[in-house]
Amino acid sequence: MKNRPKVGIGVIVNHNGKILLGKRLNAHGVGSWSFPGGHLEFSESWKDCARREVLEETNLSIKNIRFHGVTNDIFTMESKHYITIFMECDYASGDLKNLEPHKCEKWEWFTWKSLPENLFLPIRNLRKK
């Protein structure tokens, strides 16, 4: 059986003119900065996945969830292929916490003009559009 692409959801959380990024620790993209997100579950809507992943990873609730874009991401070194769906939203409530410290070193807020250099491949591909 051939390998097929997996579907990932990246969530752009806006708050006070900044967006949230986490420094990855797990699997592919170690050391790069990424939006909250994860795998789309069977029968889950994109909005529900965005809501679930942000809450699971950061303790934040989000609102005004909307489609932002999609990328085709091939991680050659790891032999992985993802279709990444980006959803954009606004912070609603909650205190920022790192609820998955085995997957994320830390969360930080950045402006679009002050993003860190080492961005996760899907975000680099999104910025090329």
C-alpha positions, 0 to 999 in steps of 0.5 A: 500500500502506498503512503498517503498524505495526512491532514493537519490543521494549523490554527492562527490565534490572534490576540492584541495584534499578535499571533501564537507560536510554539517551539516544537519538540516532537517528531518532525520539525523539532526546534521550529516554531509552529501554530497550535494544531494537529491531525484532523480526526475522522468525521471532525470539522475543521472548526471543531479540530481547531477549537479542540487542538488549541484548548488541548495544547494551550488552555485557550478558548477561541472564537470567530474561527474561519478558513485562512489557507491550505498548503501541500507540505512534503517533509523530505528528510522525514518521508512525510507528506501533509496537507495543512489546512490553516484556520484563523481565529481570535482569542476568546478566553483562558490563561495561556499554559503549555499543556503538552510540554513533551511536544512543545518547549514554550508558547510565545506571542509574535507580531507578523513582522517579528516572526522567529527565523526557524518557522515550521515548513507549513508556515514557510509554505503559507508565507510564500502564497 
